[in-house]
Structures are given as C-alpha cells and as structure tokens.
Amino acid sequence: MATDTLTSSDYIRHHLTNLTYGQFPDGHWGFAHTAAEAKEMGFWAIHVDSMAWSLILGLIFFFAFRSAAKKASAGVPTGLQNFVEWIVEFIDHSVRGSFSGKNDIVAPIALTVFVWVFLMNFMDLIAIDWLPQAAAWVGATFLGMDPHHVYFKIVPSTDPNITFGMAIAVFWLILYYSVKVKGLGGFAAELAFQPFPKWLAPVNLILEGVSLLARPISLALRLFGNMYAGEMIFILIALMYGAGWALGLFGGVLQLGWAIFHILIITLQAFIFMTLTIVYLDMAHAEHH
C-alpha cells in the first residue's frame, strides 16, 4: 500500500488486519471490509490469509522433503538431499537430548513443528508491501473490491489463531500420552499428589493444573508475541520510505539490519517451539513414583 494514500495509522492498521471471511450480523456471509466488521463476525470467522499461507507452507514442506526422500541415494547427495539430511540429523540430535522415553512419533512431530514454524516465520522476511499489493490488485480487478479494504497478512505466526491452534494440538498430545503411559488414575494422581503430601491434594491440583494449562498458553503467546513485534518493526521502518529520500535511505539501512537480525529470531522461535514440544512430551511420558 502506498503511504501517500493512507495515513500512518491507516497503513499500520491495514497491515495488521487479516483477510476475514464470516457471517455478518444480518445473516449473510462475506469478507470483512473493516476491522470492525471482522470483529462483528465473532468466533467462527476465518482468517483466510493465515489459513491459506499455513496450508501452502505446509505443502511446500511436505513435497520438498518427500522429493528429497524419493531421490535419496547412497552416492553424492544433491543439494536438497544434503540440506534435508542436515535438518533431520539436527532434529534427531535434539530429540535424543531432550526426550528420554520411547516413542517413534516424537521425532517426526519435532521435525514438522520446526520446519513448519520456521517457514511461517520466514514469511516475515518478504517485503511487507509486495504480496498485500498483489492481493489488493486481485481484489480490485476480479472482485470489484476497494483495494484499501483488501487485507492480506502473509505471516501466519503473527496470528494468535494459528499459534494457539498449534499449541492446543501439542496440548492434546500431552494429555493423550499422559493418559496412555500412566493411565487415567496415574495421571490424576500425578496432578493431585505432588509436589506436596497427599492431604494437600486440592493445593496440588491447583498448582499442577495451572502448570499444565500454562504450557499451551506460553507456547502460543511466546511465538505470537515475538513474531508480531518483529512484523511491527518492519511496518514502522516501511513508513520511513514515504517521508523523503533521506529517511527512506536510512529506513533501507535499518530494514537490512533488522532483516539480518530477524533471521536469528525466526530460527530461534522455531527451535524454542520445537524444544518445548519435545520437553512437554517427555514430561508426559515420565512416570513418577
């Protein structure tokens, strides 16, 4: 979006609003044209851009790794095979260092979490105006929409719906394996009879319940908060391009520096999400006597 047609606040608001599809108060379905309309749609509204990019990036991950696996050979590896093998070895080392139980599905889960979250975070390095401008053009040309009302966020991990969705999936795995490994009674006893003596079971339940529920919340909010803050900094830097050539040049330097530093952030956040997933699953498999 060109900053000469939008105020700074409008520009920021536009880049932080999702393309939302849902039911309006009068009963008809459609895309929201403002943030207020998106809010009126309520819980069942869909963030189309976040969902689409999550699926697209998941398919890229799937087909890239599938292609590398099908073409793998014992000879000199191709660049893609070498890259995939390096990631798999890294994940395997991480799982062996953090997971003490026996479960063949933990390593694939860790690999999926790391690569998928990294790809979603990586979208933050794409110039913030390119794809939203393309979406605005498509909306105006083919759908007859006002381009200023075509919202299009391309970083799924800046959407709390996506981060909470992944965190809740991990949480259900924690509950499933806690019950499977320890039994329903054993899991309940773990919550009620530690860390304090059994006669303090209500206190234990409160403490352990809060600790259990804090896991998906911390997973989701940590990823969302870091990526949202990073996206906001890119947006603020982009505003400098419309404030004259001197500030625009300075903004370009800032953007390059922040992008280089952001490579570390997006990788670190994917690694943290993966590591905590492994640790939580390890805790679910651990039996306390």
C-alpha positions, 0 to 999 in steps of 0.5 A: 500500500502506498503511504501517500494514500493512507495515513500512518495509522491507516497503513499500520492498521491495514497491515495488521488486519487479516483477510476475514471471511464470516457471517455478518450480523444480518445473516449473510456471509462475506469478507470483512471490509473493516476491522470492525466488521471482522470483529462483528463476525465473532468466533467462527470467522476465518482468517483466510490469509493465515489459513491459506499461507499455513496450508501452502507452507505446509505443502511446500514442506511436505513435497520438498522433503518427500522429493528429497526422500524419493531421490535419496541415494547412497552416492553424492547427495544433491543439494536438497538431499544434503540440506534435508539430511542436515535438518533431520540429523539436527532434529534427531540430535535434539530429540535424543537430548531432550526426550528420554522415553520411547516413542517413534512419533516424537521425532517426526512431530519435532521435525514438522513443528520446526520446519513448519514454524520456521517457514511461517516465520520466514514469511516475515522476511518478504517485503511487507508491501509486495504480496498485500499489493498483489492481493489488493490488485486481485481484489480490485480487478476480479472482485470489484473490491476497494483495494484499501479494504483488501487485507492480506497478512502473509505471516501466519505466526503473527496470528494468535489463531494459528499459534494457539491452534498449534499449541492446543494440538501439542496440548492434546498430545500431552494429555493423550500420552499422559493418559496412555503411559500412566493411565487415567488414575496415574495421571490424576494422581500425578496432578493431585499428589505432588509436589506436596503430601497427599492431604494437600491434594486440592493445593496440588491440583491447583498448582499442577493444573495451572502448570499444565494449562500454562504450557499451551498458553506460553507456547502460543503467546511466546511465538505470537508475541515475538513474531508480531513485534518483529512484523511491527518493526518492519511496518514502522521502518516501511513508513520511513520510505514515504517521508523523503529520500533521506529517511527512506535511505536510512529506513533501507539501512535499518530494514537490512539490519533488522532483516539480518537480525530477524533471521536469528529470531525466526530460527530461534522461535522455531527451535524454542517451539520445537524444544518445548514440544519435545520437553512437554512430551517427555514430561508426559511420558515420565512416570513418577513414583 
